[in-house]
């Protein structure tokens, strides 16, 4: 069952810097995935500024290095994963 979130204010639009960095990610996704398979990566000013095993560590490192509070962080899967679940009732 979905929760009713209509009482929450709409999310703020992303900053120009975030949008530019995200566009850069999309243009370089293949090389990023090849270079950083199965890692979390933070992008600031169209550069990889932090790489790690956990999203929290990557966010903290990126903020510490750049003092920016909004930036793309993504997990780059190095291979295709298939998850399966059988519902037993």
Steps between C-alpha positions, in 0.01 A plus 500: 500500500635842407525778754320826429775759453277776366548705820873534433628803309634433151871431471724793413628493143860391456764770468661589169826345624329172588329486160828570317682231698221250440507570126877437511437169678258391227753587229777302679306216660679223308851610591396569860353151530812345350733697728298471824302174482280427801594825674318811618625811321443873565530754219571871554588747224499214247769310690502191718575634849430193715480124448416236758313197624220688680287796401548666838878498480494633143257781588710601800826501304349698212354760737828527693698552178260742329272648768215450253177359643338386176672272251428175314595180681447177314570130530672362191410135457790323332284219374136419454333377815174309499306483825224249539248442774231241522200602702379216718147526629 
